[in-house]
Amino acid sequence: MLEKGLRILQAFRSGDQCLRLTDVAERTGMPKSTVHRLTQILVEQQLLTLSEQGYELGIALFELSSLVPVKQRLRVAALPFLQDLFMATHETVHLGIREGFDVVYVEKIYGHSDLGLPSRVGGRLPLNCTGIGKALLAFSSEEVRADFLARPLRRITRKSVTDPVRLARELAEARATGLAFEREEATLGRECVAAPVIVHGEIMAAMSISVPISAYRMPQLAAAVKTSALGLARHLRVAGAAVESPDEFRVAGHLLSDRDADPDHRRHD
């Protein structure tokens, strides 16, 4: 069914504003009944819109296409910082952004002890089960946090935080310290520390290090990831890069000062 749905979307050509059901059927070679059934699904998912004239490409396609260069620009800017972080620690490092109630991984450099981690580039995990997710959530708007905490919290392991009161406390601590922690909540035997990348006063991404829980190096790793995240924010400011918010598809007109980039200063304002 996926292949047939893609064939319908690919039936649109340059200059096509609208296609009738018969046009789509002719171009795809599929029966009208099949086209009608699949276009209904595509309309429900906002991949197509239906008007009096026929079918048009939907807003969801625009949103998906808008995300691709954003992630790529962010990845390119962040990669030197991720590589330096990996070289300093030899542990798995991640870069992620928030999409809805999930963290989506934009980049990952595999460490020497990466066995069993569920993260992968392009994959997504619940915000409450990962260090990156908690960092993203902690520095999102109060409305986003309230909406998330009002929902049933998903579980990956038996140690995943599913109590909204406890999670709210952890998020408050993350906002105060600029660091978010995850302990065996995504993978048993692993822990993680993450720091936000704040641009123009908004949380754009987060970086993390994941290690075996027996490593006992968390204070040093926390300092390293925080320094790397702050360095990325400063780099974006100095470079004058336009980084789009994954939440609202806004382009930052200017980037924040060194002082605003450091979450530690936010608690003293």
RAFEN-V588972 format. One record per helix or strand of 2 or more residues. SS is the DSSP state (helix for helix, strand for strand). FROM is the first residue (numbers start at 1). LEN is the number of residues. If there is no record, write none. Layout:
# RAFEN-V588972
ss->[SS | SS]
from->[FROM | FROM]
len->[LEN | LEN]
This chain:
# RAFEN-V588972
ss->[helix | helix | helix | strand | strand | helix | strand | strand | strand | helix | helix | helix | helix | strand | strand | strand | helix | helix | helix]
from->[2 | 21 | 32 | 48 | 55 | 59 | 92 | 102 | 124 | 127 | 131 | 142 | 164 | 180 | 190 | 202 | 218 | 258 | 263]
len->[9 | 8 | 13 | 3 | 3 | 31 | 8 | 8 | 3 | 3 | 8 | 8 | 14 | 4 | 10 | 11 | 22 | 4 | 4]
